[in-house]
Amino acid sequence: MSEILVTGATGNVGREVVGQLLTTGTAVRALARDPETAGLPKRVKVVRGDLSESDTLEAALAGSDTVFLIWPFLTTKDAPAALEAIARHARRVVYLSSSGVNEDAEPQTDPINQLHADMERLIEKSGLEWTILRANTIASNARGWAEQIRTTHVVRGPDIAATAVIHEGDIAAVAVRALIDDGHAGVKHVLTGPQVLSRAEQVQVIGEGIGRPARFERVPVQVARQQMLADGRPLALVEALLASAETRGESDLITCTVEEITGAPARTFRSWVEEHADEFR
Ligand SMILES: NC(=O)c1ccc[n+]([C@@H]2O[C@H](COP(=O)([O-])OP(=O)(O)OC[C@H]3O[C@@H](n4cnc5c(N)ncnc54)[C@H](OP(=O)(O)O)[C@@H]3O)[C@@H](O)[C@H]2O)c1
């Protein structure tokens, strides 16, 4: 029986995709660079592979006709080879892109949206049957604030335009439908949460969820850069995140796509906080 290969399976979204696929009885294979530490359910076959080294993908892909693809890099340099490898084995790919991609803007407003726009184009040309999930800011990004909230109750960082943050479980729920049902080929689904929230509002909701006030404090870009580098993030990623923070415009876009596809309304950021409150205490 053919299996679905989930890339990014140890990450926030991919782990949810794996878990939800299992509940449908689908045979799942998970890609990880280090299967020993992947910590995935026993029923999942964890295969070693690196998306930036296409030859490591051949064995992982053998026997998979469908792939959930994330692209965890800031460049598409290795994407053509990875997509060729996928197309040699699989028929269908579901790619996790960004709701910030603007069909009518080229170049895109920031390097992260540019990456996803470039990936989308490569995927469209790959010969695979594709579905693109353009997801808004993922709620689990807030995990990056956990230490600051635990220790100081204040999140210091660059501000970024308010947006309808989406629960990673809802992205996964849509991904599962696109992976196993027909009718999503050649479609770009724009996925958002149900409510537009600023960073200050998100931090406030976390404070309410843990029963101890927390607040967001906007800091100048130079201070944010030093802090992010001190946290151990690579320079290229820091610059891409800061560019996004500076250039992304206000968006009040809220879509009903999660509910239309899964039958359940998109979950609130507050519900995400309730599930993860202990990480912030
Ligand atoms: N954050 C957002 O708001 C947002 C919004 C829209 C779209 N996205 C897209 O969603 C993707 C997934 O987000 P996430 O939060 O689930 O990511 P995450 O939790 O940071 O996980 C990253 C995943 O990438 C894998 N990975 C890293 N380098 C790899 C490599 N060289 N080869 C193969 N796998 C590699 C990691 O697996 P191992 O370390 O186990 O190999 C891990 O499973 C992002 O990469 C981004 O492109 C994000």
The ligand as a MOL file (V3000), in Angstrom:
LIG
                    3D

  0  0  0     0  0            999 V3000
M  V30 BEGIN CTAB
M  V30 COUNTS 48 52 0 0 0
M  V30 BEGIN ATOM
M  V30 1 N 5.8350 30.2480 10.8630 0
M  V30 2 C 4.8490 30.7390 10.1380 0
M  V30 3 O 4.0910 31.6390 10.5840 0
M  V30 4 C 4.6130 30.1840 8.7600 0
M  V30 5 C 3.5530 30.6860 7.9840 0
M  V30 6 C 3.3360 30.1290 6.7140 0
M  V30 7 C 4.1620 29.0910 6.2580 0
M  V30 8 N 5.1840 28.6270 7.0470 0 CHG=1
M  V30 9 C 6.0170 27.4980 6.5500 0
M  V30 10 O 5.7550 26.3840 7.3800 0
M  V30 11 C 6.9380 25.6320 7.5140 0
M  V30 12 C 6.8200 24.7110 8.7230 0
M  V30 13 O 6.6380 25.4770 9.8750 0
M  V30 14 P 6.7990 24.7910 11.3010 0
M  V30 15 O 6.4900 25.8420 12.3220 0
M  V30 16 O 6.0640 23.4920 11.3350 0 CHG=-1
M  V30 17 O 8.3670 24.4730 11.3010 0
M  V30 18 P 9.3010 24.0520 12.5130 0
M  V30 19 O 8.4740 23.6600 13.7100 0
M  V30 20 O 10.3620 25.0770 12.6650 0
M  V30 21 O 9.9630 22.7100 11.9620 0
M  V30 22 C 10.8970 22.7430 10.9370 0
M  V30 23 C 10.9230 21.3700 10.3060 0
M  V30 24 O 11.8200 21.4290 9.2000 0
M  V30 25 C 12.6140 20.2610 9.2130 0
M  V30 26 N 13.9010 20.5560 8.5890 0
M  V30 27 C 14.7460 21.5690 8.8820 0
M  V30 28 N 15.8250 21.5040 8.0790 0
M  V30 29 C 15.6300 20.4250 7.2750 0
M  V30 30 C 16.3920 19.8320 6.2310 0
M  V30 31 N 17.6030 20.3240 5.8750 0
M  V30 32 N 15.8880 18.7530 5.6010 0
M  V30 33 C 14.6890 18.2240 5.9720 0
M  V30 34 N 13.9060 18.7370 6.9560 0
M  V30 35 C 14.3990 19.8230 7.5970 0
M  V30 36 C 12.7710 19.8910 10.6590 0
M  V30 37 O 12.9660 18.4950 10.7100 0
M  V30 38 P 14.2390 17.7620 11.3420 0
M  V30 39 O 15.0170 18.7850 12.1170 0
M  V30 40 O 13.6280 16.6910 12.2220 0
M  V30 41 O 14.9490 17.1810 10.1870 0
M  V30 42 C 11.4100 20.2630 11.2380 0
M  V30 43 O 10.5270 19.1770 11.1680 0
M  V30 44 C 8.0270 26.6990 7.5710 0
M  V30 45 O 9.2740 26.1550 7.1790 0
M  V30 46 C 7.5120 27.7550 6.6120 0
M  V30 47 O 8.0860 27.5440 5.3380 0
M  V30 48 C 5.4190 29.1450 8.2810 0
M  V30 END ATOM
M  V30 BEGIN BOND
M  V30 1 1 1 2
M  V30 2 2 2 3
M  V30 3 1 2 4
M  V30 4 1 4 5
M  V30 5 2 4 48
M  V30 6 2 5 6
M  V30 7 1 6 7
M  V30 8 2 7 8
M  V30 9 1 8 9
M  V30 10 1 8 48
M  V30 11 1 9 10
M  V30 12 1 9 46
M  V30 13 1 10 11
M  V30 14 1 11 12
M  V30 15 1 11 44
M  V30 16 1 12 13
M  V30 17 1 13 14
M  V30 18 2 14 15
M  V30 19 1 14 16
M  V30 20 1 14 17
M  V30 21 1 17 18
M  V30 22 2 18 19
M  V30 23 1 18 20
M  V30 24 1 18 21
M  V30 25 1 21 22
M  V30 26 1 22 23
M  V30 27 1 23 24
M  V30 28 1 23 42
M  V30 29 1 24 25
M  V30 30 1 25 26
M  V30 31 1 25 36
M  V30 32 1 26 27
M  V30 33 1 26 35
M  V30 34 2 27 28
M  V30 35 1 28 29
M  V30 36 1 29 30
M  V30 37 2 29 35
M  V30 38 1 30 31
M  V30 39 2 30 32
M  V30 40 1 32 33
M  V30 41 2 33 34
M  V30 42 1 34 35
M  V30 43 1 36 37
M  V30 44 1 36 42
M  V30 45 1 37 38
M  V30 46 2 38 39
M  V30 47 1 38 40
M  V30 48 1 38 41
M  V30 49 1 42 43
M  V30 50 1 44 45
M  V30 51 1 44 46
M  V30 52 1 46 47
M  V30 END BOND
M  V30 END CTAB
M  END
